């Protein structure tokens, strides 16, 4: 007879190629994330799912557990996240981070969730630290920043302590697992609106259906040309929109909004300091490929929050937020609030 903390019966199902129900997935991930599975069991389970292909039920169940175990913060109902899975291998600068700042300046409440670099030279946490944001700020200061300037950054490792049980196995495996999809699905502020980029087109619709199951009010799941986990300016972006309990798909292209088609080289970034300068420059209204792609992604965030009725309006509002100086002020506000109490 199996108990709730026994992974073996579920592992046997995975070994036979069976798909798990949502409740079975919840049970399994509770075992994994409470430290009750051995490294061998974890590795076998995660690889079994990967080889067979993770299902909407399995991802939904896993995301529920990750959300339940997260250390959350209080955020307004209309808060939005701009977070991708990463792992697209593109080496671009920190697009979703720039988009978060600009969207907040345009009136959105952005509870940005992210981490240090995984495969790139600079993750969202790395670049924000280079810009002066205190990643270790008290949780109450994060809530204050959300209230006062409409922007905060939540470092994944601080909010998902249960991940410590699976991280060594993930590192040893050295390959993609279901956890690469789970981070953006487990925002600690419980955002019901988001722009979520995924590393492969095949995941756009499944992840949208997961968000729908998890109660998202309005979200765009995107995969861009050149393999980007962002809305792209190098070519078309495939979008699955979650709204009113439905999932619909469409494509958008930079030319539809008056942008020149960029090359991937135009969007390349570097280390945290290089990317921080790129963000500082675009917030100072420097024109170019960095600005264009940030405007498209910030515009989408404004659509899912209801501030813009469509992407064209969102792009215009995002552009105004930069040119008015409000976006630069918003970043400075985040730096100031997160460093409160740290003065020498």
DRENDO-1510 file (C-alpha; in Angstrom, 1 decimal, always signed):
<recs>
REC; n; res; u; v; w
REC; 1; UNK; +0.0; +0.0; +0.0 .
REC; 2; UNK; +1.5; +3.3; -1.0 .
REC; 3; UNK; +1.6; +6.4; +1.2 .
REC; 4; UNK; +1.5; +10.0; +0.1 .
REC; 5; UNK; +5.3; +10.3; +0.7 .
REC; 6; UNK; +6.1; +7.2; -1.4 .
REC; 7; UNK; +7.2; +8.0; -4.9 .
REC; 8; UNK; +7.7; +4.4; -6.1 .
REC; 9; UNK; +4.2; +3.7; -7.4 .
REC; 10; UNK; +4.2; +6.9; -9.4 .
REC; 11; UNK; +7.7; +6.2; -10.6 .
REC; 12; UNK; +6.5; +2.9; -11.9 .
REC; 13; UNK; +3.7; +4.6; -13.9 .
REC; 14; UNK; +6.2; +7.0; -15.4 .
REC; 15; UNK; +8.6; +4.1; -16.2 .
REC; 16; UNK; +5.7; +2.4; -18.1 .
REC; 17; UNK; +5.1; +5.6; -20.1 .
REC; 18; UNK; +1.8; +6.3; -18.4 .
REC; 19; UNK; +0.6; +9.9; -18.0 .
REC; 20; UNK; -0.1; +11.2; -14.5 .
REC; 21; UNK; -3.3; +12.8; -13.4 .
REC; 22; UNK; -3.0; +16.3; -11.9 .
REC; 23; UNK; -3.5; +14.9; -8.4 .
REC; 24; UNK; -0.8; +12.3; -8.9 .
REC; 25; UNK; +1.6; +15.0; -10.2 .
REC; 26; UNK; +0.8; +17.0; -7.1 .
REC; 27; UNK; +1.5; +14.1; -4.8 .
REC; 28; UNK; +4.8; +13.4; -6.6 .
REC; 29; UNK; +6.1; +17.0; -6.5 .
REC; 30; UNK; +5.1; +17.3; -2.8 .
REC; 31; UNK; +7.5; +14.3; -2.2 .
REC; 32; UNK; +10.2; +15.9; -4.3 .
REC; 33; UNK; +10.0; +19.3; -2.8 .
REC; 34; UNK; +9.8; +18.2; +0.8 .
REC; 35; UNK; +13.1; +16.3; +0.5 .
REC; 36; UNK; +11.5; +12.8; +0.8 .
REC; 37; UNK; +12.8; +11.5; -2.5 .
REC; 38; UNK; +16.3; +10.1; -3.1 .
REC; 39; UNK; +18.5; +11.7; -5.8 .
REC; 40; UNK; +18.1; +8.5; -7.8 .
REC; 41; UNK; +14.3; +8.7; -7.6 .
REC; 42; UNK; +14.3; +12.4; -8.5 .
REC; 43; UNK; +16.6; +11.9; -11.5 .
REC; 44; UNK; +14.6; +8.9; -12.8 .
REC; 45; UNK; +11.3; +10.7; -12.3 .
REC; 46; UNK; +12.3; +13.9; -14.0 .
REC; 47; UNK; +14.0; +12.2; -16.9 .
REC; 48; UNK; +11.0; +9.9; -17.4 .
REC; 49; UNK; +8.7; +12.9; -17.7 .
REC; 50; UNK; +11.2; +14.6; -20.1 .
REC; 51; UNK; +11.6; +11.6; -22.4 .
REC; 52; UNK; +7.8; +10.9; -22.6 .
REC; 53; UNK; +6.9; +14.6; -22.7 .
REC; 54; UNK; +5.4; +16.5; -19.8 .
REC; 55; UNK; +1.6; +17.0; -20.0 .
REC; 56; UNK; -0.7; +19.9; -19.1 .
REC; 57; UNK; -2.0; +17.9; -16.1 .
REC; 58; UNK; +1.5; +17.2; -14.9 .
REC; 59; UNK; +2.8; +20.7; -15.2 .
REC; 60; UNK; -0.4; +22.1; -13.6 .
REC; 61; UNK; -0.1; +19.7; -10.6 .
REC; 62; UNK; +3.6; +20.6; -10.2 .
REC; 63; UNK; +3.0; +24.3; -10.5 .
REC; 64; UNK; +0.3; +24.1; -7.8 .
REC; 65; UNK; +2.8; +22.5; -5.4 .
REC; 66; UNK; +5.5; +25.1; -6.2 .
REC; 67; UNK; +3.0; +27.9; -5.6 .
REC; 68; UNK; +1.8; +26.4; -2.3 .
REC; 69; UNK; +5.4; +26.1; -1.0 .
REC; 70; UNK; +6.5; +29.6; -2.1 .
REC; 71; UNK; +7.1; +32.4; +0.4 .
REC; 72; UNK; +4.7; +35.0; -1.0 .
REC; 73; UNK; +4.3; +38.7; -0.9 .
REC; 74; UNK; +1.1; +40.8; -0.9 .
REC; 75; UNK; +0.3; +42.2; -4.3 .
REC; 76; UNK; -2.7; +43.9; -5.9 .
REC; 77; UNK; -5.1; +41.7; -8.0 .
REC; 78; UNK; -4.0; +43.4; -11.2 .
REC; 79; UNK; -0.3; +42.7; -10.7 .
REC; 80; UNK; +1.5; +41.3; -13.7 .
REC; 81; UNK; +4.8; +39.4; -14.3 .
REC; 82; UNK; +7.1; +39.5; -17.3 .
REC; 83; UNK; +9.2; +36.4; -16.9 .
REC; 84; UNK; +10.4; +33.8; -19.4 .
REC; 85; UNK; +11.7; +30.3; -19.0 .
REC; 86; UNK; +15.1; +31.2; -20.2 .
REC; 87; UNK; +17.2; +28.5; -21.9 .
REC; 88; UNK; +16.7; +29.9; -25.4 .
REC; 89; UNK; +20.5; +30.2; -25.8 .
REC; 90; UNK; +20.2; +33.4; -27.7 .
REC; 91; UNK; +22.5; +35.6; -25.6 .
REC; 92; UNK; +20.2; +38.6; -25.8 .
REC; 93; UNK; +20.3; +41.4; -23.3 .
REC; 94; UNK; +17.7; +41.4; -20.5 .
REC; 95; UNK; +14.6; +42.2; -22.5 .
REC; 96; UNK; +11.9; +41.2; -19.9 .
REC; 97; UNK; +13.7; +43.1; -17.2 .
REC; 98; UNK; +13.7; +46.3; -19.3 .
REC; 99; UNK; +10.0; +45.6; -20.2 .
REC; 100; UNK; +9.1; +45.3; -16.6 .
REC; 101; UNK; +10.6; +48.7; -15.7 .
REC; 102; UNK; +8.9; +50.4; -18.7 .
REC; 103; UNK; +5.5; +48.8; -18.1 .
REC; 104; UNK; +5.6; +49.8; -14.5 .
REC; 105; UNK; +6.4; +53.4; -15.5 .
REC; 106; UNK; +3.4; +53.3; -17.9 .
REC; 107; UNK; +1.0; +52.4; -15.0 .
REC; 108; UNK; +1.2; +48.6; -14.6 .
REC; 109; UNK; +1.9; +47.0; -11.2 .
REC; 110; UNK; +4.8; +44.6; -12.1 .
REC; 111; UNK; +5.8; +41.9; -9.7 .
REC; 112; UNK; +8.8; +40.7; -11.6 .
REC; 113; UNK; +10.1; +37.2; -10.7 .
REC; 114; UNK; +13.5; +36.0; -11.8 .
REC; 115; UNK; +16.9; +34.6; -11.0 .
REC; 116; UNK; +20.6; +34.8; -11.7 .
REC; 117; UNK; +21.9; +33.6; -15.0 .
REC; 118; UNK; +21.4; +30.0; -15.9 .
REC; 119; UNK; +22.7; +29.6; -19.5 .
REC; 120; UNK; +23.2; +33.3; -20.3 .
REC; 121; UNK; +25.9; +35.7; -19.0 .
REC; 122; UNK; +23.4; +37.8; -17.1 .
REC; 123; UNK; +20.0; +36.9; -15.6 .
REC; 124; UNK; +17.5; +39.4; -14.5 .
REC; 125; UNK; +18.9; +39.3; -10.9 .
REC; 126; UNK; +22.4; +40.0; -12.2 .
REC; 127; UNK; +21.5; +43.0; -14.2 .
REC; 128; UNK; +19.3; +44.5; -11.5 .
REC; 129; UNK; +22.1; +44.1; -9.0 .
REC; 130; UNK; +24.4; +45.9; -11.5 .
REC; 131; UNK; +21.8; +48.7; -11.7 .
REC; 132; UNK; +21.9; +49.1; -7.9 .
REC; 133; UNK; +18.8; +47.2; -6.8 .
REC; 134; UNK; +19.2; +45.3; -3.5 .
REC; 135; UNK; +18.2; +41.7; -4.1 .
REC; 136; UNK; +18.2; +41.0; -0.4 .
REC; 137; UNK; +15.7; +43.7; +0.5 .
REC; 138; UNK; +13.2; +42.8; +3.2 .
REC; 139; UNK; +9.9; +41.4; +1.8 .
REC; 140; UNK; +8.1; +44.4; +3.3 .
REC; 141; UNK; +10.2; +46.7; +1.2 .
REC; 142; UNK; +9.2; +44.7; -1.9 .
REC; 143; UNK; +5.6; +45.2; -1.0 .
REC; 144; UNK; +6.3; +48.9; -0.4 .
REC; 145; UNK; +8.0; +49.2; -3.8 .
REC; 146; UNK; +4.9; +47.6; -5.5 .
REC; 147; UNK; +2.6; +50.1; -3.7 .
REC; 148; UNK; +4.6; +53.2; -4.3 .
REC; 149; UNK; +6.3; +52.7; -7.7 .
REC; 150; UNK; +4.4; +49.7; -9.2 .
REC; 151; UNK; +7.5; +47.6; -9.4 .
REC; 152; UNK; +9.4; +45.0; -7.4 .
REC; 153; UNK; +11.8; +42.1; -8.1 .
REC; 154; UNK; +11.5; +38.8; -6.4 .
REC; 155; UNK; +14.6; +36.6; -6.4 .
REC; 156; UNK; +13.5; +33.1; -7.1 .
REC; 157; UNK; +15.8; +31.5; -4.6 .
REC; 158; UNK; +14.5; +33.6; -1.7 .
REC; 159; UNK; +10.9; +32.7; -2.4 .
REC; 160; UNK; +11.2; +29.0; -3.4 .
REC; 161; UNK; +13.3; +27.5; -0.6 .
REC; 162; UNK; +11.8; +24.1; -1.3 .
REC; 163; UNK; +13.8; +24.0; -4.5 .
REC; 164; UNK; +16.9; +23.3; -2.4 .
REC; 165; UNK; +15.8; +19.7; -2.3 .
REC; 166; UNK; +15.8; +19.2; -6.1 .
REC; 167; UNK; +18.5; +21.7; -7.2 .
REC; 168; UNK; +21.5; +19.3; -6.7 .
REC; 169; UNK; +19.9; +16.6; -8.8 .
REC; 170; UNK; +19.0; +19.2; -11.5 .
REC; 171; UNK; +22.6; +20.4; -11.6 .
REC; 172; UNK; +23.9; +16.8; -11.9 .
REC; 173; UNK; +21.4; +16.0; -14.7 .
REC; 174; UNK; +22.5; +19.0; -16.6 .
REC; 175; UNK; +19.5; +18.9; -19.0 .
REC; 176; UNK; +16.1; +20.5; -19.3 .
REC; 177; UNK; +13.5; +19.2; -16.9 .
REC; 178; UNK; +9.9; +20.2; -16.0 .
REC; 179; UNK; +11.4; +22.7; -13.6 .
REC; 180; UNK; +12.5; +24.9; -16.5 .
REC; 181; UNK; +8.8; +25.5; -17.2 .
REC; 182; UNK; +7.7; +25.9; -13.6 .
REC; 183; UNK; +9.6; +29.0; -12.5 .
REC; 184; UNK; +7.4; +31.5; -14.5 .
REC; 185; UNK; +4.3; +29.5; -13.4 .
REC; 186; UNK; +5.0; +30.1; -9.7 .
REC; 187; UNK; +5.2; +33.8; -9.1 .
REC; 188; UNK; +5.3; +34.5; -5.4 .
REC; 189; UNK; +2.9; +37.4; -5.7 .
REC; 190; UNK; +0.3; +35.0; -7.2 .
REC; 191; UNK; +0.0; +37.2; -10.3 .
REC; 192; UNK; -3.0; +36.3; -12.5 .
REC; 193; UNK; -1.7; +38.4; -15.4 .
REC; 194; UNK; +1.6; +37.8; -17.2 .
REC; 195; UNK; +3.6; +37.8; -20.3 .
REC; 196; UNK; +5.4; +34.5; -20.2 .
REC; 197; UNK; +8.1; +33.6; -22.8 .
REC; 198; UNK; +8.9; +29.9; -23.5 .
REC; 199; UNK; +12.0; +28.4; -25.1 .
REC; 200; UNK; +10.2; +26.4; -27.8 .
REC; 201; UNK; +7.1; +27.0; -29.9 .
REC; 202; UNK; +5.8; +23.6; -29.0 .
REC; 203; UNK; +5.3; +24.7; -25.4 .
REC; 204; UNK; +3.3; +27.9; -26.1 .
REC; 205; UNK; -0.2; +26.4; -26.2 .
REC; 206; UNK; +0.4; +23.8; -23.4 .
REC; 207; UNK; +1.7; +26.4; -21.0 .
REC; 208; UNK; -1.2; +28.7; -21.9 .
REC; 209; UNK; -3.6; +25.9; -20.9 .
REC; 210; UNK; -1.7; +25.4; -17.7 .
REC; 211; UNK; -2.2; +29.1; -16.9 .
REC; 212; UNK; -5.8; +28.8; -17.7 .
REC; 213; UNK; -6.2; +25.9; -15.3 .
REC; 214; UNK; -4.3; +27.8; -12.6 .
REC; 215; UNK; -6.8; +30.7; -12.8 .
REC; 216; UNK; -5.0; +33.4; -14.9 .
REC; 217; UNK; -7.2; +36.3; -15.8 .
REC; 218; UNK; -5.3; +37.5; -18.8 .
REC; 219; UNK; -1.9; +36.2; -20.1 .
REC; 220; UNK; +0.2; +36.0; -23.2 .
REC; 221; UNK; +2.4; +33.0; -23.7 .
REC; 222; UNK; +5.0; +33.8; -26.4 .
REC; 223; UNK; +7.8; +32.3; -28.4 .
REC; 224; UNK; +9.5; +34.6; -30.8 .
REC; 225; UNK; +11.5; +34.3; -34.1 .
REC; 226; UNK; +15.1; +33.3; -33.6 .
REC; 227; UNK; +14.0; +31.1; -30.8 .
REC; 228; UNK; +13.5; +33.9; -28.3 .
REC; 229; UNK; +11.5; +33.4; -25.1 .
REC; 230; UNK; +10.2; +36.9; -25.7 .
REC; 231; UNK; +8.2; +38.8; -28.3 .
REC; 232; UNK; +10.7; +39.2; -31.0 .
REC; 233; UNK; +11.6; +42.0; -33.4 .
REC; 234; UNK; +13.7; +39.6; -35.7 .
REC; 235; UNK; +10.5; +38.1; -37.2 .
REC; 236; UNK; +7.1; +36.8; -36.2 .
REC; 237; UNK; +6.1; +35.8; -32.6 .
REC; 238; UNK; +3.6; +33.0; -31.9 .
REC; 239; UNK; +1.2; +34.0; -29.1 .
REC; 240; UNK; -1.3; +32.0; -27.1 .
REC; 241; UNK; -3.6; +34.4; -25.2 .
REC; 242; UNK; -5.4; +33.3; -22.0 .
REC; 243; UNK; -8.5; +35.4; -21.4 .
REC; 244; UNK; -12.0; +34.8; -20.1 .
REC; 245; UNK; -11.3; +31.1; -19.6 .
REC; 246; UNK; -10.3; +30.6; -23.2 .
REC; 247; UNK; -7.0; +30.1; -25.1 .
REC; 248; UNK; -6.6; +31.6; -28.6 .
REC; 249; UNK; -3.6; +31.8; -30.8 .
REC; 250; UNK; -2.2; +34.3; -33.2 .
REC; 251; UNK; +1.0; +35.7; -34.7 .
REC; 252; UNK; +2.4; +39.3; -34.5 .
REC; 253; UNK; +5.3; +40.8; -36.4 .
REC; 254; UNK; +7.4; +43.9; -35.8 .
REC; 255; UNK; +6.5; +45.4; -39.1 .
REC; 256; UNK; +2.8; +45.4; -38.0 .
REC; 257; UNK; +3.8; +48.1; -35.5 .
REC; 258; UNK; +6.2; +50.1; -37.5 .
REC; 259; UNK; +9.4; +48.6; -36.3 .
REC; 260; UNK; +12.3; +47.6; -38.5 .
REC; 261; UNK; +13.2; +43.9; -38.5 .
REC; 262; UNK; +16.2; +43.4; -36.3 .
REC; 263; UNK; +18.9; +40.7; -36.4 .
REC; 264; UNK; +19.7; +38.6; -33.5 .
REC; 265; UNK; +23.1; +40.3; -33.4 .
REC; 266; UNK; +21.3; +43.6; -32.8 .
REC; 267; UNK; +19.8; +42.2; -29.6 .
REC; 268; UNK; +22.9; +40.5; -28.2 .
REC; 269; UNK; +23.9; +41.4; -24.7 .
REC; 270; UNK; +27.0; +40.8; -22.6 .
REC; 271; UNK; +27.7; +40.5; -18.9 .
REC; 272; UNK; +25.6; +42.2; -16.2 .
REC; 273; UNK; +27.5; +45.6; -16.5 .
REC; 274; UNK; +27.1; +45.6; -20.3 .
REC; 275; UNK; +23.4; +44.8; -20.0 .
REC; 276; UNK; +22.9; +47.4; -17.3 .
REC; 277; UNK; +24.3; +50.1; -19.5 .
REC; 278; UNK; +22.0; +48.9; -22.3 .
REC; 279; UNK; +19.0; +49.3; -20.0 .
REC; 280; UNK; +20.2; +52.7; -18.7 .
REC; 281; UNK; +20.6; +53.9; -22.2 .
REC; 282; UNK; +17.2; +52.9; -23.4 .
REC; 283; UNK; +15.6; +54.4; -20.3 .
REC; 284; UNK; +17.4; +57.6; -21.3 .
REC; 285; UNK; +15.4; +57.4; -24.6 .
REC; 286; UNK; +18.2; +56.1; -26.8 .
REC; 287; UNK; +16.7; +54.8; -30.0 .
REC; 288; UNK; +17.5; +51.4; -31.6 .
REC; 289; UNK; +16.9; +47.7; -31.5 .
REC; 290; UNK; +17.0; +47.4; -27.7 .
REC; 291; UNK; +14.3; +50.0; -27.3 .
REC; 292; UNK; +12.1; +48.5; -30.0 .
REC; 293; UNK; +12.0; +45.0; -28.5 .
REC; 294; UNK; +11.4; +46.4; -25.0 .
REC; 295; UNK; +8.5; +48.5; -26.3 .
REC; 296; UNK; +6.9; +45.4; -27.8 .
REC; 297; UNK; +7.2; +43.4; -24.6 .
REC; 298; UNK; +6.2; +46.2; -22.3 .
REC; 299; UNK; +3.3; +46.9; -24.6 .
REC; 300; UNK; +2.1; +43.3; -24.2 .
REC; 301; UNK; +2.2; +43.7; -20.4 .
REC; 302; UNK; +0.1; +46.8; -20.6 .
REC; 303; UNK; -2.5; +44.8; -22.7 .
REC; 304; UNK; -2.8; +42.0; -20.2 .
REC; 305; UNK; -3.2; +44.5; -17.3 .
REC; 306; UNK; -6.0; +46.3; -19.2 .
REC; 307; UNK; -4.1; +49.6; -19.4 .
REC; 308; UNK; -3.9; +49.3; -23.2 .
REC; 309; UNK; -6.7; +47.9; -25.4 .
REC; 310; UNK; -4.3; +46.4; -27.9 .
REC; 311; UNK; -0.6; +46.1; -28.6 .
REC; 312; UNK; -0.4; +49.2; -30.7 .
REC; 313; UNK; -1.7; +51.3; -27.8 .
REC; 314; UNK; +0.5; +49.5; -25.3 .
REC; 315; UNK; +3.6; +50.3; -27.4 .
REC; 316; UNK; +2.6; +54.0; -27.5 .
REC; 317; UNK; +2.1; +54.1; -23.8 .
REC; 318; UNK; +5.4; +52.4; -23.2 .
REC; 319; UNK; +7.2; +54.8; -25.5 .
REC; 320; UNK; +5.7; +57.8; -23.7 .
REC; 321; UNK; +6.8; +56.3; -20.4 .
REC; 322; UNK; +10.4; +56.3; -21.6 .
REC; 323; UNK; +10.4; +59.6; -23.4 .
REC; 324; UNK; +8.8; +61.4; -20.4 .
REC; 325; UNK; +11.6; +60.2; -18.1 .
REC; 326; UNK; +9.1; +58.2; -16.0 .
REC; 327; UNK; +10.8; +54.9; -16.8 .
REC; 328; UNK; +14.2; +56.1; -15.5 .
REC; 329; UNK; +12.5; +57.5; -12.4 .
REC; 330; UNK; +10.8; +54.1; -11.8 .
REC; 331; UNK; +14.1; +52.3; -11.8 .
REC; 332; UNK; +15.7; +54.8; -9.5 .
REC; 333; UNK; +12.7; +54.4; -7.2 .
REC; 334; UNK; +13.3; +50.7; -7.0 .
REC; 335; UNK; +16.9; +51.2; -6.2 .
REC; 336; UNK; +16.1; +53.7; -3.5 .
REC; 337; UNK; +13.4; +51.6; -1.8 .
REC; 338; UNK; +15.2; +48.3; -1.9 .
REC; 339; UNK; +18.3; +50.0; -0.2 .
REC; 340; UNK; +16.3; +51.6; +2.6 .
REC; 341; UNK; +18.0; +50.9; +5.9 .
REC; 342; UNK; +21.3; +50.1; +4.2 .
REC; 343; UNK; +22.9; +53.6; +4.5 .
REC; 344; UNK; +26.2; +53.6; +6.2 .
</recs>
